[in-house]
Amino acid sequence: MRPRPAYQVFRVVALTVVVLALIAPLIWMIAASFKTNVDIYDPGKALAFTPTTDNYAKVLQQANYIEFIVNSLWVAFAATVASLVLGLPAAYSMSRFNMRKSALVVLMARVIPGVSLLVPWFYVFSNLKLVGGFGVLIISHMFVSLPLVVYIMMGYFDSLPEDLEEAALVDGLTHVGAFRRITLPLSVPGIATAGILSFIFSWNNFMFALVLSDADTKTLPVAIFDFVGYASIDWGGLMAASTVVTLPIMVIALFVQKYVVSGLTAGATKG
């Protein structure tokens, strides 16, 4: 049966409202990044204004944001790689050897609020003289990315047939060999999905970097906070810095969205 015209109109209107609600803050952020602080506060210049690139010059030159971008890239990349190296064998073991209690522990780690660990982490790492280094940031970001990798890849490994691995075991391969030669090549979409989402979560992480970093290891989300002062807020610089943080993730999402969707849907069913 064809959809009724009234239903089609309702669907178009609902989708339009949802899309506008999602992109309106993004459009306002990008537009405000090209305005002066005076224009941002002027309702009459919400649409008609003279664009300026002074905010981006302030962000990229005066605020030394290139260094912060490099810091964010390094922390996100290292946390993602380490999470994949540790999470893939763990997810495979939990999937193939029915280690459901361990999977429950991973799920608990996934839902525990990260803020509850900040105080004990800061106490332990400060006593070890590690606060302010990249290693602490990478470890703290792995608290978010590692359970995510395990959670995604467990579902993906469950969806893969075990016949090929059993045939490899009959031919003389060990479980490690079967995992390396059979399972991993078949799991590239799932690995790409887990890696991309892990990178995005690490790139956007603000709370851990705020507490555990210093001036030399500061990441972009923390650097944005510098535009918020005690007496005033530099809205133009803040919006320009937010755009610099957001655009790389948007570009990545646009190019890899089909791989993320295919990876998630491939692991959604078993068999």
C-alpha positions as CSV (number, residue, x, y, z in Angstrom):
1,M,0.0,0.0,0.0
2,R,1.2,3.5,-0.8
3,P,1.6,5.9,2.0
4,R,-1.3,8.4,2.4
5,P,-0.6,12.0,1.4
6,A,-1.3,13.2,4.9
7,Y,1.4,10.8,6.3
8,Q,3.9,11.9,3.6
9,V,3.3,15.6,4.6
10,F,3.7,14.8,8.3
11,R,6.9,12.8,7.6
12,V,8.4,15.7,5.6
13,V,7.5,18.3,8.2
14,A,8.8,16.1,11.1
15,L,12.1,15.4,9.3
16,T,12.5,19.1,8.5
17,V,11.9,20.2,12.1
18,V,14.4,17.6,13.4
19,V,17.0,18.6,10.9
20,L,16.6,22.3,11.5
21,A,16.8,21.7,15.3
22,L,20.0,19.8,14.9
23,I,21.8,22.1,12.4
24,A,20.6,25.5,13.8
25,P,23.1,25.7,16.6
26,L,25.9,24.7,14.1
27,I,24.8,27.4,11.7
28,W,24.7,30.0,14.4
29,M,28.1,28.9,15.7
30,I,29.7,29.2,12.2
31,A,28.0,32.5,11.5
32,A,29.0,34.0,14.9
33,S,32.6,33.0,14.3
34,F,32.7,35.6,11.5
35,K,31.1,38.3,13.6
36,T,32.5,40.8,16.1
37,N,31.3,40.6,19.6
38,V,29.2,43.7,19.0
39,D,27.5,42.1,16.0
40,I,26.8,38.9,18.0
41,Y,24.9,40.9,20.6
42,D,23.0,42.9,18.0
43,P,19.7,41.1,17.0
44,G,19.5,43.3,13.9
45,K,22.7,41.7,12.5
46,A,21.7,38.1,12.9
47,L,21.7,37.6,9.2
48,A,23.0,40.9,7.7
49,F,26.5,41.5,8.9
50,T,30.0,42.2,7.6
51,P,32.1,39.0,7.9
52,T,35.5,39.2,9.6
53,T,38.3,36.7,10.0
54,D,39.8,38.3,13.0
55,N,38.5,35.6,15.3
56,Y,40.2,32.9,13.4
57,A,43.4,34.9,13.3
58,K,43.2,35.2,17.0
59,V,42.6,31.5,17.4
60,L,45.3,30.3,15.0
61,Q,48.0,32.9,15.7
62,Q,47.6,34.5,19.1
63,A,46.2,31.6,21.0
64,N,48.7,29.0,19.6
65,Y,45.9,26.6,18.6
66,I,48.1,24.7,16.2
67,E,49.9,23.2,19.2
68,F,46.6,22.3,20.8
69,I,45.4,20.7,17.6
70,V,48.6,18.5,17.5
71,N,48.0,17.6,21.1
72,S,44.4,16.5,20.5
73,L,45.4,14.5,17.4
74,W,48.2,12.7,19.3
75,V,46.1,11.9,22.3
76,A,43.1,10.7,20.2
77,F,45.2,8.7,17.9
78,A,47.3,7.0,20.6
79,A,44.2,6.3,22.8
80,T,42.4,4.8,19.7
81,V,45.3,2.6,18.7
82,A,45.9,1.3,22.3
83,S,42.2,0.6,22.7
84,L,42.1,-1.4,19.5
85,V,45.2,-3.3,20.4
86,L,43.8,-4.3,23.8
87,G,40.1,-4.3,22.9
88,L,40.1,-6.6,19.8
89,P,41.6,-9.7,21.5
90,A,39.4,-9.1,24.6
91,A,36.2,-8.8,22.5
92,Y,37.2,-11.9,20.5
93,S,37.8,-13.9,23.7
94,M,34.5,-12.8,25.3
95,S,32.6,-13.6,22.1
96,R,34.1,-17.0,21.3
97,F,34.6,-18.4,24.8
98,N,31.3,-17.1,26.2
99,M,32.9,-15.0,28.9
100,R,29.7,-13.2,29.8
101,K,30.8,-12.2,33.3
102,S,33.7,-10.3,31.8
103,A,31.4,-8.7,29.3
104,L,29.2,-7.5,32.2
105,V,32.3,-5.9,33.8
106,V,33.0,-4.1,30.5
107,L,29.4,-2.9,30.3
108,M,29.6,-1.6,33.8
109,A,32.8,0.3,32.9
110,R,31.0,1.7,29.9
111,V,28.1,3.2,32.1
112,I,30.1,4.4,35.1
113,P,30.3,8.2,35.0
114,G,33.8,9.3,34.3
115,V,33.6,12.1,36.8
116,S,33.4,9.6,39.6
117,L,37.0,8.5,38.8
118,L,38.6,11.9,38.4
119,V,39.4,12.5,42.1
120,P,41.0,9.1,42.7
121,W,42.9,9.2,39.4
122,F,44.2,12.7,40.1
123,Y,45.3,11.6,43.6
124,V,47.1,8.5,42.3
125,F,48.7,10.1,39.2
126,S,49.8,13.2,41.2
127,N,51.5,11.0,43.7
128,L,53.3,9.3,40.8
129,K,54.2,12.7,39.4
130,L,52.4,11.9,36.1
131,V,49.8,14.6,36.0
132,G,50.3,16.9,33.0
133,G,51.8,14.2,30.8
134,F,50.4,12.7,27.6
135,G,50.5,9.2,29.1
136,V,47.9,10.1,31.7
137,L,45.6,11.7,29.1
138,I,45.9,8.6,26.9
139,I,45.1,6.3,29.8
140,S,42.1,8.4,30.9
141,H,40.7,8.6,27.4
142,M,41.0,4.8,27.1
143,F,38.5,4.6,29.9
144,V,35.9,5.7,27.4
145,S,37.3,4.2,24.2
146,L,38.4,0.8,25.4
147,P,34.9,-0.4,26.6
148,L,33.4,1.1,23.5
149,V,35.7,-0.9,21.2
150,V,35.0,-4.1,23.2
151,Y,31.3,-3.5,23.2
152,I,31.1,-2.9,19.4
153,M,33.4,-5.7,18.4
154,M,31.7,-8.3,20.7
155,G,28.6,-7.9,18.6
156,Y,30.5,-8.0,15.4
157,F,32.4,-11.1,16.3
158,D,29.1,-12.8,17.4
159,S,27.7,-12.1,13.9
160,L,30.7,-13.9,12.1
161,P,30.2,-17.6,11.4
162,E,32.5,-19.9,13.3
163,D,32.8,-22.4,10.5
164,L,35.9,-20.8,9.0
165,E,37.7,-20.6,12.3
166,E,36.9,-24.2,13.1
167,A,38.2,-25.2,9.7
168,A,41.4,-23.3,10.4
169,L,41.8,-25.0,13.7
170,V,41.4,-28.4,12.0
171,D,44.2,-27.4,9.6
172,G,46.5,-26.8,12.5
173,L,46.1,-23.1,13.4
174,T,45.8,-22.1,17.0
175,H,43.1,-19.8,18.2
176,V,45.5,-16.9,18.0
177,G,46.4,-17.8,14.4
178,A,42.7,-18.2,13.5
179,F,42.0,-14.8,15.0
180,R,44.9,-13.1,13.2
181,R,44.5,-14.8,9.8
182,I,40.7,-15.4,9.5
183,T,38.7,-13.2,11.9
184,L,40.6,-9.9,11.7
185,P,40.4,-9.6,7.9
186,L,36.7,-10.3,8.0
187,S,36.2,-7.7,10.8
188,V,37.6,-4.7,9.0
189,P,34.3,-2.8,8.8
190,G,33.7,-3.4,12.5
191,I,37.2,-2.3,13.4
192,A,36.9,0.8,11.3
193,T,33.6,1.6,13.1
194,A,35.1,1.1,16.6
195,G,38.2,3.1,15.7
196,I,36.3,6.0,14.2
197,L,33.9,6.3,17.2
198,S,36.8,5.9,19.6
199,F,38.7,8.7,17.9
200,I,35.7,11.0,18.0
201,F,35.0,10.4,21.7
202,S,38.6,11.0,22.5
203,W,38.8,14.1,20.4
204,N,35.8,15.6,22.1
205,N,36.8,14.7,25.6
206,F,36.9,17.7,27.9
207,M,36.6,16.6,31.5
208,F,39.7,14.4,31.8
209,A,41.9,16.8,29.9
210,L,40.8,19.7,32.0
211,V,41.9,18.0,35.2
212,L,44.9,15.9,34.1
213,S,46.6,18.2,31.5
214,D,48.9,21.2,31.9
215,A,49.9,24.1,29.6
216,D,52.1,21.9,27.4
217,T,49.6,19.0,27.0
218,K,46.4,21.0,26.8
219,T,43.9,19.7,24.1
220,L,41.5,21.7,22.0
221,P,38.3,21.3,24.1
222,V,40.2,22.6,27.1
223,A,41.8,25.4,25.1
224,I,38.4,26.7,24.1
225,F,37.7,27.3,27.7
226,D,40.3,30.0,27.7
227,F,37.9,32.3,25.9
228,V,35.6,32.3,29.0
229,G,36.8,34.9,31.5
230,Y,35.6,35.9,34.9
231,A,34.1,39.2,33.8
232,S,33.3,38.6,30.1
233,I,33.2,36.0,27.3
234,D,34.9,36.5,24.0
235,W,32.0,35.0,21.9
236,G,33.7,35.6,18.6
237,G,36.9,33.8,19.6
238,L,34.9,31.1,21.4
239,M,32.8,30.4,18.3
240,A,35.8,30.4,16.0
241,A,37.6,28.0,18.3
242,S,34.5,25.8,18.5
243,T,34.3,25.7,14.7
244,V,38.0,24.7,14.5
245,V,37.3,21.8,16.9
246,T,34.0,20.7,15.2
247,L,35.0,20.9,11.5
248,P,37.6,18.0,11.5
249,I,35.0,15.7,13.1
250,M,32.3,16.8,10.6
251,V,34.6,16.1,7.7
252,I,35.6,12.7,9.1
253,A,31.9,11.9,9.7
254,L,30.9,12.8,6.2
255,F,33.6,10.6,4.6
256,V,33.2,7.6,6.8
257,Q,29.5,7.6,7.7
258,K,28.8,4.7,5.3
259,Y,31.5,2.6,6.9
260,V,30.2,3.4,10.4
261,V,26.7,2.4,9.4
262,S,27.7,-0.7,7.6
263,G,29.9,-1.8,10.6
264,L,27.2,-1.2,13.1
265,T,24.5,-2.9,11.1
266,A,26.8,-5.8,10.2
267,G,27.2,-6.6,13.9
268,A,23.6,-6.1,14.8
269,T,22.5,-9.6,13.7
270,K,24.0,-13.0,14.3
271,G,24.5,-15.6,11.7
